[in-house]
């Protein structure tokens, strides 16, 4: 059936259900004469009468009854689905996919999003752990979470955390008896716990003292692809780790770890959620963004 006949079929279904052109016209917001013309045009295009008209009533013919029985339920299903889709705009519903590092997921993302689920049973949150600079559009994510300086310029960025300091730490068991590192060159003689990106490369430690910035290719016996593994290896005495300070501050305060080269610790822009600049976003995505937003900046 041609697309321009769909509206005519919908009009016919209303007339068949109401058994009156007058009542059907009121529901459709058209005049009875205009509605009658629409039905005649539909009958002519199909080559069969759909309605038997008398002075007192309007009844579906056998062909009309078949159309009501076969097409009516299908169009009702379509309407139901369209209404369901429209609900995405007014209440949180559906899956929100987020790419984040393990550190970001555990410290900023999940703690703020977990409380949303009990109150929104139709909401699903999927978090994919990745240290790469993910293209959220190409890989089908609604949001990405990375440091502010890692967000592409064509993305919309929302701060979700304060600026953070990166620190070098080692355990007393590892540091005792070893030469003290005072400058980046001294790290060459140390067992540095390395972070490997999904791309295969090792993360170069980005150190800063005053205006001087240095990147150190830290290498050692242990290599991981997650921040918590770096921390655990440092606690086990396997070497020096370069990690976010809030991840280790309690261990430092309680003596399980010590700072190394503290005057070279850099501060990076805080975590940001980023997404494509689309005008239409689901209510679920909007709720997630609002829940992640950093309030104290």
ABEGO torsion letter per residue (X at the ends): XBAAAAAAAAAAAAAAAAGBAAAAAAAAGBBAAAAAAAAAAAAAAAGBBABBBBAABBBBBAAAAAAAAAAAAAAAAAAAAAAAAAAAAABBBEBBBBBBBAAAAAAAAAAAAAAAAAABAABBBBBBBBABBBBAAAAGBABBBBBAAABBAABBBBBABBBBBBBBBBBAAAABGBBBBABAAAAAABBBBBBBBAAGBBBBBBBBBEABBBBBBBBBABBBABAAAAAAAAAAGAEBBBBBAAAAAAAAAAGABBBBGAAABBBBBBBBBBBBBBABBBAAAAAAAAAABBAAX
